[in-house]
Amino acid sequence: LDDVSKAGNDVIKMIKNGEIKVIENVDEISLTGEEIRKFNRKIIIKNIQRLELKEIHEEDISKFIVSINNVGLISVPKGFNKLALLEKARFIGKIEEK
């Protein structure tokens, strides 16, 4: 339990320092892998009704996405490994391929 508490505190410090950016409280957003790579920061995505991820690779998810929480619908490219996404996700309504 101490490790979980420490990890939570580390994330809070990283958010305060600007190392992690939080994208939240948006009805719909579409992000490309290129946008995520160019942003070049770790991201927490939360409280979004519809999230569309286009032209994204597993490496983008593992390198830049800290977590995806409370999203109604996530749309990913056909053939995308949804298990790689689910490692970072909690409280997701549905994942669809486009």
C-alpha positions as YAML, in Angstrom:
chain: A
units: angstrom
residues:
- id: 1
  name: LEU
  ca: [0.00, 0.00, 0.00]
- id: 2
  name: ASP
  ca: [2.93, 2.34, 0.65]
- id: 3
  name: ASP
  ca: [4.09, 1.83, -2.96]
- id: 4
  name: VAL
  ca: [0.67, 2.83, -4.29]
- id: 5
  name: SER
  ca: [0.62, 5.93, -2.08]
- id: 6
  name: LYS
  ca: [4.13, 6.88, -3.21]
- id: 7
  name: ALA
  ca: [3.20, 6.39, -6.87]
- id: 8
  name: GLY
  ca: [0.14, 8.60, -6.42]
- id: 9
  name: ASN
  ca: [2.24, 11.30, -4.78]
- id: 10
  name: ASP
  ca: [4.79, 11.07, -7.59]
- id: 11
  name: VAL
  ca: [2.07, 11.59, -10.22]
- id: 12
  name: ILE
  ca: [0.71, 14.62, -8.31]
- id: 13
  name: LYS
  ca: [4.20, 16.14, -8.20]
- id: 14
  name: MET
  ca: [4.67, 15.51, -11.94]
- id: 15
  name: ILE
  ca: [1.35, 17.22, -12.70]
- id: 16
  name: LYS
  ca: [2.30, 20.23, -10.57]
- id: 17
  name: ASN
  ca: [5.70, 20.41, -12.28]
- id: 18
  name: GLY
  ca: [4.11, 20.26, -15.74]
- id: 19
  name: GLU
  ca: [5.68, 16.91, -16.59]
- id: 20
  name: ILE
  ca: [2.22, 15.37, -16.93]
- id: 21
  name: LYS
  ca: [-0.68, 17.22, -18.54]
- id: 22
  name: VAL
  ca: [-4.30, 16.40, -17.79]
- id: 23
  name: ILE
  ca: [-6.86, 16.52, -20.59]
- id: 24
  name: GLU
  ca: [-10.30, 16.43, -19.00]
- id: 25
  name: ASN
  ca: [-13.95, 17.40, -19.06]
- id: 26
  name: VAL
  ca: [-14.37, 17.52, -22.84]
- id: 27
  name: ASP
  ca: [-17.39, 16.05, -24.63]
- id: 28
  name: GLU
  ca: [-15.45, 14.84, -27.69]
- id: 29
  name: ILE
  ca: [-11.82, 14.95, -28.76]
- id: 30
  name: SER
  ca: [-9.84, 13.39, -31.57]
- id: 31
  name: LEU
  ca: [-6.08, 12.94, -31.15]
- id: 32
  name: THR
  ca: [-3.53, 11.58, -33.62]
- id: 33
  name: GLY
  ca: [-0.35, 9.77, -32.73]
- id: 34
  name: GLU
  ca: [1.59, 12.60, -34.35]
- id: 35
  name: GLU
  ca: [-0.08, 15.20, -32.10]
- id: 36
  name: ILE
  ca: [0.70, 13.14, -29.02]
- id: 37
  name: ARG
  ca: [4.35, 12.66, -30.06]
- id: 38
  name: LYS
  ca: [4.82, 16.37, -30.88]
- id: 39
  name: PHE
  ca: [3.26, 17.37, -27.54]
- id: 40
  name: ASN
  ca: [6.11, 15.29, -26.02]
- id: 41
  name: ARG
  ca: [4.68, 15.07, -22.51]
- id: 42
  name: LYS
  ca: [2.95, 12.37, -20.57]
- id: 43
  name: ILE
  ca: [-0.84, 12.73, -20.60]
- id: 44
  name: ILE
  ca: [-3.72, 11.74, -18.34]
- id: 45
  name: ILE
  ca: [-7.05, 11.67, -20.18]
- id: 46
  name: LYS
  ca: [-10.22, 11.69, -18.07]
- id: 47
  name: ASN
  ca: [-13.90, 12.58, -18.02]
- id: 48
  name: ILE
  ca: [-14.42, 12.51, -21.79]
- id: 49
  name: GLN
  ca: [-17.58, 11.29, -23.48]
- id: 50
  name: ARG
  ca: [-15.94, 10.28, -26.78]
- id: 51
  name: LEU
  ca: [-12.20, 9.89, -27.44]
- id: 52
  name: GLU
  ca: [-11.00, 9.12, -30.95]
- id: 53
  name: LEU
  ca: [-7.39, 7.97, -31.33]
- id: 54
  name: LYS
  ca: [-6.20, 8.11, -34.97]
- id: 55
  name: GLU
  ca: [-2.97, 6.90, -36.56]
- id: 56
  name: ILE
  ca: [-1.68, 5.86, -33.16]
- id: 57
  name: HIS
  ca: [0.78, 3.12, -32.28]
- id: 58
  name: GLU
  ca: [1.23, 1.02, -29.15]
- id: 59
  name: GLU
  ca: [4.50, 2.86, -28.45]
- id: 60
  name: ASP
  ca: [2.60, 6.17, -28.30]
- id: 61
  name: ILE
  ca: [0.31, 4.71, -25.64]
- id: 62
  name: SER
  ca: [3.10, 3.19, -23.57]
- id: 63
  name: LYS
  ca: [5.39, 6.22, -23.81]
- id: 64
  name: PHE
  ca: [2.95, 9.13, -23.45]
- id: 65
  name: ILE
  ca: [-0.37, 8.00, -21.94]
- id: 66
  name: VAL
  ca: [-0.28, 7.66, -18.15]
- id: 67
  name: SER
  ca: [-3.97, 6.75, -17.81]
- id: 68
  name: ILE
  ca: [-7.35, 7.02, -19.47]
- id: 69
  name: ASN
  ca: [-10.21, 7.26, -16.97]
- id: 70
  name: ASN
  ca: [-13.95, 7.64, -17.17]
- id: 71
  name: VAL
  ca: [-14.37, 7.75, -20.95]
- id: 72
  name: GLY
  ca: [-17.69, 6.75, -22.49]
- id: 73
  name: LEU
  ca: [-16.38, 5.64, -25.89]
- id: 74
  name: ILE
  ca: [-12.85, 5.19, -27.22]
- id: 75
  name: SER
  ca: [-12.44, 4.79, -30.97]
- id: 76
  name: VAL
  ca: [-9.19, 3.21, -32.21]
- id: 77
  name: PRO
  ca: [-7.90, 2.27, -35.69]
- id: 78
  name: LYS
  ca: [-8.77, -1.20, -37.02]
- id: 79
  name: GLY
  ca: [-6.24, -3.75, -35.89]
- id: 80
  name: PHE
  ca: [-5.04, -1.69, -32.92]
- id: 81
  name: ASN
  ca: [-4.13, -3.80, -29.89]
- id: 82
  name: LYS
  ca: [-6.92, -2.92, -27.49]
- id: 83
  name: LEU
  ca: [-5.21, -4.79, -24.65]
- id: 84
  name: ALA
  ca: [-2.32, -2.30, -24.77]
- id: 85
  name: LEU
  ca: [-4.89, 0.45, -24.33]
- id: 86
  name: LEU
  ca: [-6.74, -1.35, -21.54]
- id: 87
  name: GLU
  ca: [-3.55, -1.51, -19.48]
- id: 88
  name: LYS
  ca: [-3.89, 2.26, -19.09]
- id: 89
  name: ALA
  ca: [-7.70, 2.48, -18.91]
- id: 90
  name: ARG
  ca: [-10.31, 2.41, -16.14]
- id: 91
  name: PHE
  ca: [-14.05, 3.05, -16.24]
- id: 92
  name: ILE
  ca: [-14.44, 2.86, -20.03]
- id: 93
  name: GLY
  ca: [-17.92, 2.42, -21.52]
- id: 94
  name: LYS
  ca: [-16.92, 0.95, -24.89]
- id: 95
  name: ILE
  ca: [-13.95, 0.56, -27.24]
- id: 96
  name: GLU
  ca: [-14.67, 0.46, -30.96]
- id: 97
  name: GLU
  ca: [-12.51, -0.01, -34.03]
- id: 98
  name: LYS
  ca: [-12.83, 2.40, -36.98]
...
